[in-house]
Amino acid sequence: MSNHLNPEKRIKRQLVKYGKRIAQAGFVIGSGGNISLRYKNLVFLKARGVDMSQAQEDDYVFIDLKKGVAKNKSCILSSEYRMHILCYRVRPDIGAVIHVHPVFCVAVSGKIKILESQEYEYSVYARGSTRVIPYLKPGSLALAKAISSAIKKEEAVILRNHGLVCVGRSLEEAYIRCQAIERASLIYILRGVIRGNRF
């Protein structure tokens, strides 16, 4: 039945579905984090101040990818909208961007410069090491540029003391990538505990 929906309706339903999955996984709390999907020259993105666990279809707004402005002038864009726009501009092959604040990933971000893991799911879904970029003010153009620069060649980037950005051809691919990196971060911490290291 969903195949007969118009593209906008179908996209918004996907965003609602994955927004709830992200919240249920504990990757964000409150209005934190944001997700988006690209459709042709439009980017559908969570509006500012919206809790993903409670978000409805109308809480996802669309932006003109070329102009970087909301199609509906009355909507309030996420403070991180530039990050999403720039990621899509540097990677025509991606269809989704997820930005979350997973606990273990944020914990390790202050201690390492690169996350590497031999763990199976990480090697399958994260595809190589994940770089940690220095802390930059959330919502700033500087942060958006730093993330998009990393995303040119990578599928994910960790933001020091802030969170994680994963991209993919679909929301499913980007979401699984987030899961794999958070799992690898937890394993990194647990191995340190087992070895008797102070984290």
PyMOL CGO cylinders between C-alpha atoms (Angstrom):
from pymol import cmd
from pymol.cgo import CYLINDER

trace = [
    CYLINDER, 0.00, 0.00, 0.00, 2.85, 2.40, 0.84, 0.3, 1, 1, 1, 1, 1, 1,
    CYLINDER, 2.85, 2.40, 0.84, 4.14, 2.02, -2.75, 0.3, 1, 1, 1, 1, 1, 1,
    CYLINDER, 4.14, 2.02, -2.75, 1.12, 4.02, -3.91, 0.3, 1, 1, 1, 1, 1, 1,
    CYLINDER, 1.12, 4.02, -3.91, 1.88, 6.99, -1.66, 0.3, 1, 1, 1, 1, 1, 1,
    CYLINDER, 1.88, 6.99, -1.66, 3.26, 10.15, -3.21, 0.3, 1, 1, 1, 1, 1, 1,
    CYLINDER, 3.26, 10.15, -3.21, 7.04, 10.59, -2.74, 0.3, 1, 1, 1, 1, 1, 1,
    CYLINDER, 7.04, 10.59, -2.74, 6.76, 13.24, -0.04, 0.3, 1, 1, 1, 1, 1, 1,
    CYLINDER, 6.76, 13.24, -0.04, 4.40, 11.11, 2.06, 0.3, 1, 1, 1, 1, 1, 1,
    CYLINDER, 4.40, 11.11, 2.06, 6.58, 8.02, 1.66, 0.3, 1, 1, 1, 1, 1, 1,
    CYLINDER, 6.58, 8.02, 1.66, 9.75, 9.88, 2.64, 0.3, 1, 1, 1, 1, 1, 1,
    CYLINDER, 9.75, 9.88, 2.64, 8.16, 11.46, 5.70, 0.3, 1, 1, 1, 1, 1, 1,
    CYLINDER, 8.16, 11.46, 5.70, 6.89, 8.07, 6.86, 0.3, 1, 1, 1, 1, 1, 1,
    CYLINDER, 6.89, 8.07, 6.86, 10.41, 6.67, 6.62, 0.3, 1, 1, 1, 1, 1, 1,
    CYLINDER, 10.41, 6.67, 6.62, 11.78, 9.58, 8.63, 0.3, 1, 1, 1, 1, 1, 1,
    CYLINDER, 11.78, 9.58, 8.63, 9.15, 9.13, 11.34, 0.3, 1, 1, 1, 1, 1, 1,
    CYLINDER, 9.15, 9.13, 11.34, 9.90, 5.39, 11.50, 0.3, 1, 1, 1, 1, 1, 1,
    CYLINDER, 9.90, 5.39, 11.50, 13.66, 5.77, 11.81, 0.3, 1, 1, 1, 1, 1, 1,
    CYLINDER, 13.66, 5.77, 11.81, 13.40, 8.75, 14.11, 0.3, 1, 1, 1, 1, 1, 1,
    CYLINDER, 13.40, 8.75, 14.11, 11.49, 6.56, 16.56, 0.3, 1, 1, 1, 1, 1, 1,
    CYLINDER, 11.49, 6.56, 16.56, 14.02, 3.73, 16.19, 0.3, 1, 1, 1, 1, 1, 1,
    CYLINDER, 14.02, 3.73, 16.19, 16.86, 6.15, 16.90, 0.3, 1, 1, 1, 1, 1, 1,
    CYLINDER, 16.86, 6.15, 16.90, 15.13, 7.47, 20.02, 0.3, 1, 1, 1, 1, 1, 1,
    CYLINDER, 15.13, 7.47, 20.02, 14.27, 3.96, 21.25, 0.3, 1, 1, 1, 1, 1, 1,
    CYLINDER, 14.27, 3.96, 21.25, 17.93, 2.94, 20.82, 0.3, 1, 1, 1, 1, 1, 1,
    CYLINDER, 17.93, 2.94, 20.82, 18.91, 5.76, 23.18, 0.3, 1, 1, 1, 1, 1, 1,
    CYLINDER, 18.91, 5.76, 23.18, 20.98, 7.51, 20.53, 0.3, 1, 1, 1, 1, 1, 1,
    CYLINDER, 20.98, 7.51, 20.53, 19.35, 10.85, 21.39, 0.3, 1, 1, 1, 1, 1, 1,
    CYLINDER, 19.35, 10.85, 21.39, 17.31, 12.42, 24.16, 0.3, 1, 1, 1, 1, 1, 1,
    CYLINDER, 17.31, 12.42, 24.16, 14.83, 15.26, 23.91, 0.3, 1, 1, 1, 1, 1, 1,
    CYLINDER, 14.83, 15.26, 23.91, 15.16, 17.24, 20.71, 0.3, 1, 1, 1, 1, 1, 1,
    CYLINDER, 15.16, 17.24, 20.71, 18.78, 16.19, 20.15, 0.3, 1, 1, 1, 1, 1, 1,
    CYLINDER, 18.78, 16.19, 20.15, 20.06, 14.82, 16.85, 0.3, 1, 1, 1, 1, 1, 1,
    CYLINDER, 20.06, 14.82, 16.85, 18.60, 15.08, 13.38, 0.3, 1, 1, 1, 1, 1, 1,
    CYLINDER, 18.60, 15.08, 13.38, 18.02, 12.91, 10.34, 0.3, 1, 1, 1, 1, 1, 1,
    CYLINDER, 18.02, 12.91, 10.34, 17.38, 13.62, 6.67, 0.3, 1, 1, 1, 1, 1, 1,
    CYLINDER, 17.38, 13.62, 6.67, 16.56, 12.01, 3.35, 0.3, 1, 1, 1, 1, 1, 1,
    CYLINDER, 16.56, 12.01, 3.35, 17.30, 13.32, -0.12, 0.3, 1, 1, 1, 1, 1, 1,
    CYLINDER, 17.30, 13.32, -0.12, 14.77, 13.22, -2.94, 0.3, 1, 1, 1, 1, 1, 1,
    CYLINDER, 14.77, 13.22, -2.94, 16.00, 14.70, -6.22, 0.3, 1, 1, 1, 1, 1, 1,
    CYLINDER, 16.00, 14.70, -6.22, 16.87, 18.34, -5.38, 0.3, 1, 1, 1, 1, 1, 1,
    CYLINDER, 16.87, 18.34, -5.38, 15.09, 18.34, -2.03, 0.3, 1, 1, 1, 1, 1, 1,
    CYLINDER, 15.09, 18.34, -2.03, 16.27, 17.38, 1.44, 0.3, 1, 1, 1, 1, 1, 1,
    CYLINDER, 16.27, 17.38, 1.44, 13.67, 16.33, 4.01, 0.3, 1, 1, 1, 1, 1, 1,
    CYLINDER, 13.67, 16.33, 4.01, 14.93, 17.13, 7.52, 0.3, 1, 1, 1, 1, 1, 1,
    CYLINDER, 14.93, 17.13, 7.52, 13.66, 17.12, 11.10, 0.3, 1, 1, 1, 1, 1, 1,
    CYLINDER, 13.66, 17.12, 11.10, 12.56, 20.59, 12.19, 0.3, 1, 1, 1, 1, 1, 1,
    CYLINDER, 12.56, 20.59, 12.19, 14.22, 22.39, 15.10, 0.3, 1, 1, 1, 1, 1, 1,
    CYLINDER, 14.22, 22.39, 15.10, 13.16, 21.51, 18.64, 0.3, 1, 1, 1, 1, 1, 1,
    CYLINDER, 13.16, 21.51, 18.64, 11.34, 18.31, 17.70, 0.3, 1, 1, 1, 1, 1, 1,
    CYLINDER, 11.34, 18.31, 17.70, 11.72, 15.14, 19.78, 0.3, 1, 1, 1, 1, 1, 1,
    CYLINDER, 11.72, 15.14, 19.78, 12.24, 12.22, 17.38, 0.3, 1, 1, 1, 1, 1, 1,
    CYLINDER, 12.24, 12.22, 17.38, 10.32, 9.88, 19.68, 0.3, 1, 1, 1, 1, 1, 1,
    CYLINDER, 10.32, 9.88, 19.68, 7.24, 12.11, 19.28, 0.3, 1, 1, 1, 1, 1, 1,
    CYLINDER, 7.24, 12.11, 19.28, 7.77, 13.44, 15.76, 0.3, 1, 1, 1, 1, 1, 1,
    CYLINDER, 7.77, 13.44, 15.76, 4.98, 13.28, 13.21, 0.3, 1, 1, 1, 1, 1, 1,
    CYLINDER, 4.98, 13.28, 13.21, 5.16, 13.60, 9.44, 0.3, 1, 1, 1, 1, 1, 1,
    CYLINDER, 5.16, 13.60, 9.44, 4.59, 17.37, 9.55, 0.3, 1, 1, 1, 1, 1, 1,
    CYLINDER, 4.59, 17.37, 9.55, 7.68, 17.72, 11.80, 0.3, 1, 1, 1, 1, 1, 1,
    CYLINDER, 7.68, 17.72, 11.80, 9.89, 16.89, 8.82, 0.3, 1, 1, 1, 1, 1, 1,
    CYLINDER, 9.89, 16.89, 8.82, 10.37, 19.83, 6.49, 0.3, 1, 1, 1, 1, 1, 1,
    CYLINDER, 10.37, 19.83, 6.49, 12.07, 20.12, 3.13, 0.3, 1, 1, 1, 1, 1, 1,
    CYLINDER, 12.07, 20.12, 3.13, 14.91, 22.28, 1.89, 0.3, 1, 1, 1, 1, 1, 1,
    CYLINDER, 14.91, 22.28, 1.89, 16.00, 23.19, -1.62, 0.3, 1, 1, 1, 1, 1, 1,
    CYLINDER, 16.00, 23.19, -1.62, 19.36, 21.42, -1.94, 0.3, 1, 1, 1, 1, 1, 1,
    CYLINDER, 19.36, 21.42, -1.94, 20.81, 23.89, -4.43, 0.3, 1, 1, 1, 1, 1, 1,
    CYLINDER, 20.81, 23.89, -4.43, 19.71, 27.07, -2.64, 0.3, 1, 1, 1, 1, 1, 1,
    CYLINDER, 19.71, 27.07, -2.64, 19.99, 25.72, 0.91, 0.3, 1, 1, 1, 1, 1, 1,
    CYLINDER, 19.99, 25.72, 0.91, 16.73, 27.33, 1.97, 0.3, 1, 1, 1, 1, 1, 1,
    CYLINDER, 16.73, 27.33, 1.97, 13.43, 25.95, 3.25, 0.3, 1, 1, 1, 1, 1, 1,
    CYLINDER, 13.43, 25.95, 3.25, 10.65, 25.67, 0.69, 0.3, 1, 1, 1, 1, 1, 1,
    CYLINDER, 10.65, 25.67, 0.69, 8.20, 26.71, 3.40, 0.3, 1, 1, 1, 1, 1, 1,
    CYLINDER, 8.20, 26.71, 3.40, 9.42, 30.04, 4.76, 0.3, 1, 1, 1, 1, 1, 1,
    CYLINDER, 9.42, 30.04, 4.76, 7.47, 29.64, 8.01, 0.3, 1, 1, 1, 1, 1, 1,
    CYLINDER, 7.47, 29.64, 8.01, 9.23, 26.43, 9.13, 0.3, 1, 1, 1, 1, 1, 1,
    CYLINDER, 9.23, 26.43, 9.13, 12.06, 26.46, 11.66, 0.3, 1, 1, 1, 1, 1, 1,
    CYLINDER, 12.06, 26.46, 11.66, 15.04, 24.53, 10.34, 0.3, 1, 1, 1, 1, 1, 1,
    CYLINDER, 15.04, 24.53, 10.34, 17.28, 22.38, 12.48, 0.3, 1, 1, 1, 1, 1, 1,
    CYLINDER, 17.28, 22.38, 12.48, 20.38, 24.24, 13.66, 0.3, 1, 1, 1, 1, 1, 1,
    CYLINDER, 20.38, 24.24, 13.66, 22.42, 21.55, 11.85, 0.3, 1, 1, 1, 1, 1, 1,
    CYLINDER, 22.42, 21.55, 11.85, 20.72, 21.96, 8.46, 0.3, 1, 1, 1, 1, 1, 1,
    CYLINDER, 20.72, 21.96, 8.46, 23.96, 23.20, 6.84, 0.3, 1, 1, 1, 1, 1, 1,
    CYLINDER, 23.96, 23.20, 6.84, 25.70, 19.97, 7.81, 0.3, 1, 1, 1, 1, 1, 1,
    CYLINDER, 25.70, 19.97, 7.81, 23.09, 17.92, 5.94, 0.3, 1, 1, 1, 1, 1, 1,
    CYLINDER, 23.09, 17.92, 5.94, 23.12, 20.19, 2.90, 0.3, 1, 1, 1, 1, 1, 1,
    CYLINDER, 23.12, 20.19, 2.90, 26.91, 20.15, 2.58, 0.3, 1, 1, 1, 1, 1, 1,
    CYLINDER, 26.91, 20.15, 2.58, 27.11, 16.35, 3.01, 0.3, 1, 1, 1, 1, 1, 1,
    CYLINDER, 27.11, 16.35, 3.01, 24.68, 15.85, 0.12, 0.3, 1, 1, 1, 1, 1, 1,
    CYLINDER, 24.68, 15.85, 0.12, 26.51, 18.34, -2.03, 0.3, 1, 1, 1, 1, 1, 1,
    CYLINDER, 26.51, 18.34, -2.03, 29.87, 16.60, -1.65, 0.3, 1, 1, 1, 1, 1, 1,
    CYLINDER, 29.87, 16.60, -1.65, 28.40, 13.08, -1.96, 0.3, 1, 1, 1, 1, 1, 1,
    CYLINDER, 28.40, 13.08, -1.96, 25.86, 12.73, -4.80, 0.3, 1, 1, 1, 1, 1, 1,
    CYLINDER, 25.86, 12.73, -4.80, 25.78, 8.98, -4.09, 0.3, 1, 1, 1, 1, 1, 1,
    CYLINDER, 25.78, 8.98, -4.09, 24.23, 9.24, -0.61, 0.3, 1, 1, 1, 1, 1, 1,
    CYLINDER, 24.23, 9.24, -0.61, 20.54, 9.42, 0.12, 0.3, 1, 1, 1, 1, 1, 1,
    CYLINDER, 20.54, 9.42, 0.12, 20.44, 9.77, 3.91, 0.3, 1, 1, 1, 1, 1, 1,
    CYLINDER, 20.44, 9.77, 3.91, 22.30, 11.52, 6.74, 0.3, 1, 1, 1, 1, 1, 1,
    CYLINDER, 22.30, 11.52, 6.74, 21.92, 10.67, 10.44, 0.3, 1, 1, 1, 1, 1, 1,
    CYLINDER, 21.92, 10.67, 10.44, 23.36, 12.78, 13.25, 0.3, 1, 1, 1, 1, 1, 1,
    CYLINDER, 23.36, 12.78, 13.25, 23.01, 11.33, 16.76, 0.3, 1, 1, 1, 1, 1, 1,
    CYLINDER, 23.01, 11.33, 16.76, 24.57, 11.52, 20.23, 0.3, 1, 1, 1, 1, 1, 1,
    CYLINDER, 24.57, 11.52, 20.23, 25.25, 7.87, 21.22, 0.3, 1, 1, 1, 1, 1, 1,
    CYLINDER, 25.25, 7.87, 21.22, 26.65, 7.57, 24.75, 0.3, 1, 1, 1, 1, 1, 1,
    CYLINDER, 26.65, 7.57, 24.75, 29.60, 5.22, 24.23, 0.3, 1, 1, 1, 1, 1, 1,
    CYLINDER, 29.60, 5.22, 24.23, 30.69, 6.91, 21.02, 0.3, 1, 1, 1, 1, 1, 1,
    CYLINDER, 30.69, 6.91, 21.02, 30.73, 10.30, 22.75, 0.3, 1, 1, 1, 1, 1, 1,
    CYLINDER, 30.73, 10.30, 22.75, 32.62, 8.76, 25.69, 0.3, 1, 1, 1, 1, 1, 1,
    CYLINDER, 32.62, 8.76, 25.69, 35.48, 7.45, 23.54, 0.3, 1, 1, 1, 1, 1, 1,
    CYLINDER, 35.48, 7.45, 23.54, 35.58, 10.58, 21.38, 0.3, 1, 1, 1, 1, 1, 1,
    CYLINDER, 35.58, 10.58, 21.38, 37.42, 12.50, 24.08, 0.3, 1, 1, 1, 1, 1, 1,
    CYLINDER, 37.42, 12.50, 24.08, 40.17, 9.86, 24.31, 0.3, 1, 1, 1, 1, 1, 1,
    CYLINDER, 40.17, 9.86, 24.31, 40.98, 8.83, 20.74, 0.3, 1, 1, 1, 1, 1, 1,
    CYLINDER, 40.98, 8.83, 20.74, 41.67, 10.35, 17.33, 0.3, 1, 1, 1, 1, 1, 1,
    CYLINDER, 41.67, 10.35, 17.33, 40.53, 7.36, 15.29, 0.3, 1, 1, 1, 1, 1, 1,
    CYLINDER, 40.53, 7.36, 15.29, 38.18, 4.52, 16.18, 0.3, 1, 1, 1, 1, 1, 1,
    CYLINDER, 38.18, 4.52, 16.18, 39.37, 1.18, 14.81, 0.3, 1, 1, 1, 1, 1, 1,
    CYLINDER, 39.37, 1.18, 14.81, 37.91, -2.24, 15.50, 0.3, 1, 1, 1, 1, 1, 1,
    CYLINDER, 37.91, -2.24, 15.50, 38.24, -5.82, 14.29, 0.3, 1, 1, 1, 1, 1, 1,
    CYLINDER, 38.24, -5.82, 14.29, 34.73, -6.53, 15.57, 0.3, 1, 1, 1, 1, 1, 1,
    CYLINDER, 34.73, -6.53, 15.57, 32.62, -8.22, 12.88, 0.3, 1, 1, 1, 1, 1, 1,
    CYLINDER, 32.62, -8.22, 12.88, 29.68, -5.80, 12.56, 0.3, 1, 1, 1, 1, 1, 1,
    CYLINDER, 29.68, -5.80, 12.56, 32.02, -2.82, 12.57, 0.3, 1, 1, 1, 1, 1, 1,
    CYLINDER, 32.02, -2.82, 12.57, 34.13, -4.26, 9.74, 0.3, 1, 1, 1, 1, 1, 1,
    CYLINDER, 34.13, -4.26, 9.74, 31.00, -5.01, 7.69, 0.3, 1, 1, 1, 1, 1, 1,
    CYLINDER, 31.00, -5.01, 7.69, 29.02, -1.81, 8.21, 0.3, 1, 1, 1, 1, 1, 1,
    CYLINDER, 29.02, -1.81, 8.21, 31.51, 0.90, 9.21, 0.3, 1, 1, 1, 1, 1, 1,
    CYLINDER, 31.51, 0.90, 9.21, 34.03, -0.03, 6.51, 0.3, 1, 1, 1, 1, 1, 1,
    CYLINDER, 34.03, -0.03, 6.51, 37.36, 0.97, 7.96, 0.3, 1, 1, 1, 1, 1, 1,
    CYLINDER, 37.36, 0.97, 7.96, 38.41, 3.36, 10.68, 0.3, 1, 1, 1, 1, 1, 1,
    CYLINDER, 38.41, 3.36, 10.68, 36.23, 6.24, 11.86, 0.3, 1, 1, 1, 1, 1, 1,
    CYLINDER, 36.23, 6.24, 11.86, 37.92, 9.59, 12.31, 0.3, 1, 1, 1, 1, 1, 1,
    CYLINDER, 37.92, 9.59, 12.31, 37.29, 11.87, 15.29, 0.3, 1, 1, 1, 1, 1, 1,
    CYLINDER, 37.29, 11.87, 15.29, 37.21, 15.56, 14.40, 0.3, 1, 1, 1, 1, 1, 1,
    CYLINDER, 37.21, 15.56, 14.40, 37.97, 18.28, 16.97, 0.3, 1, 1, 1, 1, 1, 1,
    CYLINDER, 37.97, 18.28, 16.97, 35.14, 19.87, 18.90, 0.3, 1, 1, 1, 1, 1, 1,
    CYLINDER, 35.14, 19.87, 18.90, 33.44, 22.71, 17.04, 0.3, 1, 1, 1, 1, 1, 1,
    CYLINDER, 33.44, 22.71, 17.04, 30.37, 24.64, 18.08, 0.3, 1, 1, 1, 1, 1, 1,
    CYLINDER, 30.37, 24.64, 18.08, 27.18, 22.67, 17.33, 0.3, 1, 1, 1, 1, 1, 1,
    CYLINDER, 27.18, 22.67, 17.33, 25.17, 24.23, 14.52, 0.3, 1, 1, 1, 1, 1, 1,
    CYLINDER, 25.17, 24.23, 14.52, 28.09, 26.29, 13.26, 0.3, 1, 1, 1, 1, 1, 1,
    CYLINDER, 28.09, 26.29, 13.26, 29.14, 26.58, 9.63, 0.3, 1, 1, 1, 1, 1, 1,
    CYLINDER, 29.14, 26.58, 9.63, 32.65, 25.54, 10.70, 0.3, 1, 1, 1, 1, 1, 1,
    CYLINDER, 32.65, 25.54, 10.70, 31.30, 22.24, 12.02, 0.3, 1, 1, 1, 1, 1, 1,
    CYLINDER, 31.30, 22.24, 12.02, 29.24, 21.67, 8.87, 0.3, 1, 1, 1, 1, 1, 1,
    CYLINDER, 29.24, 21.67, 8.87, 32.31, 22.22, 6.69, 0.3, 1, 1, 1, 1, 1, 1,
    CYLINDER, 32.31, 22.22, 6.69, 34.51, 19.94, 8.82, 0.3, 1, 1, 1, 1, 1, 1,
    CYLINDER, 34.51, 19.94, 8.82, 31.94, 17.14, 8.67, 0.3, 1, 1, 1, 1, 1, 1,
    CYLINDER, 31.94, 17.14, 8.67, 31.32, 17.41, 4.94, 0.3, 1, 1, 1, 1, 1, 1,
    CYLINDER, 31.32, 17.41, 4.94, 35.07, 17.47, 4.30, 0.3, 1, 1, 1, 1, 1, 1,
    CYLINDER, 35.07, 17.47, 4.30, 35.45, 14.17, 6.16, 0.3, 1, 1, 1, 1, 1, 1,
    CYLINDER, 35.45, 14.17, 6.16, 32.36, 12.68, 4.50, 0.3, 1, 1, 1, 1, 1, 1,
    CYLINDER, 32.36, 12.68, 4.50, 33.87, 13.23, 1.05, 0.3, 1, 1, 1, 1, 1, 1,
    CYLINDER, 33.87, 13.23, 1.05, 35.90, 10.04, 1.57, 0.3, 1, 1, 1, 1, 1, 1,
    CYLINDER, 35.90, 10.04, 1.57, 34.30, 8.39, 4.61, 0.3, 1, 1, 1, 1, 1, 1,
    CYLINDER, 34.30, 8.39, 4.61, 30.95, 6.91, 5.55, 0.3, 1, 1, 1, 1, 1, 1,
    CYLINDER, 30.95, 6.91, 5.55, 30.96, 8.28, 9.11, 0.3, 1, 1, 1, 1, 1, 1,
    CYLINDER, 30.96, 8.28, 9.11, 32.70, 10.77, 11.36, 0.3, 1, 1, 1, 1, 1, 1,
    CYLINDER, 32.70, 10.77, 11.36, 32.77, 11.12, 15.14, 0.3, 1, 1, 1, 1, 1, 1,
    CYLINDER, 32.77, 11.12, 15.14, 32.44, 14.62, 16.60, 0.3, 1, 1, 1, 1, 1, 1,
    CYLINDER, 32.44, 14.62, 16.60, 34.54, 15.04, 19.73, 0.3, 1, 1, 1, 1, 1, 1,
    CYLINDER, 34.54, 15.04, 19.73, 32.40, 15.39, 22.87, 0.3, 1, 1, 1, 1, 1, 1,
    CYLINDER, 32.40, 15.39, 22.87, 29.32, 15.81, 20.68, 0.3, 1, 1, 1, 1, 1, 1,
    CYLINDER, 29.32, 15.81, 20.68, 28.16, 12.86, 18.63, 0.3, 1, 1, 1, 1, 1, 1,
    CYLINDER, 28.16, 12.86, 18.63, 28.27, 10.91, 15.39, 0.3, 1, 1, 1, 1, 1, 1,
    CYLINDER, 28.27, 10.91, 15.39, 27.34, 11.50, 11.76, 0.3, 1, 1, 1, 1, 1, 1,
    CYLINDER, 27.34, 11.50, 11.76, 26.70, 8.55, 9.44, 0.3, 1, 1, 1, 1, 1, 1,
    CYLINDER, 26.70, 8.55, 9.44, 25.67, 8.62, 5.80, 0.3, 1, 1, 1, 1, 1, 1,
    CYLINDER, 25.67, 8.62, 5.80, 24.25, 5.95, 3.53, 0.3, 1, 1, 1, 1, 1, 1,
    CYLINDER, 24.25, 5.95, 3.53, 22.33, 5.24, 0.39, 0.3, 1, 1, 1, 1, 1, 1,
    CYLINDER, 22.33, 5.24, 0.39, 19.29, 4.80, 2.62, 0.3, 1, 1, 1, 1, 1, 1,
    CYLINDER, 19.29, 4.80, 2.62, 18.22, 5.49, 6.20, 0.3, 1, 1, 1, 1, 1, 1,
    CYLINDER, 18.22, 5.49, 6.20, 18.58, 1.78, 6.92, 0.3, 1, 1, 1, 1, 1, 1,
    CYLINDER, 18.58, 1.78, 6.92, 22.23, 1.76, 5.81, 0.3, 1, 1, 1, 1, 1, 1,
    CYLINDER, 22.23, 1.76, 5.81, 23.08, 4.93, 7.74, 0.3, 1, 1, 1, 1, 1, 1,
    CYLINDER, 23.08, 4.93, 7.74, 21.26, 3.65, 10.85, 0.3, 1, 1, 1, 1, 1, 1,
    CYLINDER, 21.26, 3.65, 10.85, 23.03, 0.27, 10.88, 0.3, 1, 1, 1, 1, 1, 1,
    CYLINDER, 23.03, 0.27, 10.88, 26.31, 2.14, 10.51, 0.3, 1, 1, 1, 1, 1, 1,
    CYLINDER, 26.31, 2.14, 10.51, 25.46, 4.16, 13.64, 0.3, 1, 1, 1, 1, 1, 1,
    CYLINDER, 25.46, 4.16, 13.64, 24.70, 0.94, 15.50, 0.3, 1, 1, 1, 1, 1, 1,
    CYLINDER, 24.70, 0.94, 15.50, 27.98, -0.66, 14.43, 0.3, 1, 1, 1, 1, 1, 1,
    CYLINDER, 27.98, -0.66, 14.43, 30.07, 2.34, 15.52, 0.3, 1, 1, 1, 1, 1, 1,
    CYLINDER, 30.07, 2.34, 15.52, 28.30, 2.61, 18.87, 0.3, 1, 1, 1, 1, 1, 1,
    CYLINDER, 28.30, 2.61, 18.87, 28.82, -1.12, 19.45, 0.3, 1, 1, 1, 1, 1, 1,
    CYLINDER, 28.82, -1.12, 19.45, 32.53, -0.83, 18.59, 0.3, 1, 1, 1, 1, 1, 1,
    CYLINDER, 32.53, -0.83, 18.59, 32.81, 2.12, 20.99, 0.3, 1, 1, 1, 1, 1, 1,
    CYLINDER, 32.81, 2.12, 20.99, 31.35, 0.04, 23.82, 0.3, 1, 1, 1, 1, 1, 1,
    CYLINDER, 31.35, 0.04, 23.82, 33.70, -2.84, 23.04, 0.3, 1, 1, 1, 1, 1, 1,
    CYLINDER, 33.70, -2.84, 23.04, 36.63, -0.42, 23.07, 0.3, 1, 1, 1, 1, 1, 1,
    CYLINDER, 36.63, -0.42, 23.07, 35.65, 0.70, 26.58, 0.3, 1, 1, 1, 1, 1, 1,
    CYLINDER, 35.65, 0.70, 26.58, 35.03, -2.84, 27.86, 0.3, 1, 1, 1, 1, 1, 1,
    CYLINDER, 35.03, -2.84, 27.86, 38.38, -4.10, 26.57, 0.3, 1, 1, 1, 1, 1, 1,
    CYLINDER, 38.38, -4.10, 26.57, 40.07, -1.29, 28.44, 0.3, 1, 1, 1, 1, 1, 1,
    CYLINDER, 40.07, -1.29, 28.44, 38.24, -2.29, 31.63, 0.3, 1, 1, 1, 1, 1, 1,
    CYLINDER, 38.24, -2.29, 31.63, 39.17, -5.94, 31.15, 0.3, 1, 1, 1, 1, 1, 1,
    CYLINDER, 39.17, -5.94, 31.15, 42.82, -5.01, 30.70, 0.3, 1, 1, 1, 1, 1, 1,
    CYLINDER, 42.82, -5.01, 30.70, 42.60, -3.02, 33.91, 0.3, 1, 1, 1, 1, 1, 1,
    CYLINDER, 42.60, -3.02, 33.91, 43.11, 0.32, 32.19, 0.3, 1, 1, 1, 1, 1, 1,
    CYLINDER, 43.11, 0.32, 32.19, 41.53, 3.41, 33.65, 0.3, 1, 1, 1, 1, 1, 1,
    CYLINDER, 41.53, 3.41, 33.65, 39.30, 4.89, 30.99, 0.3, 1, 1, 1, 1, 1, 1,
]
cmd.load_cgo(trace, "trace")
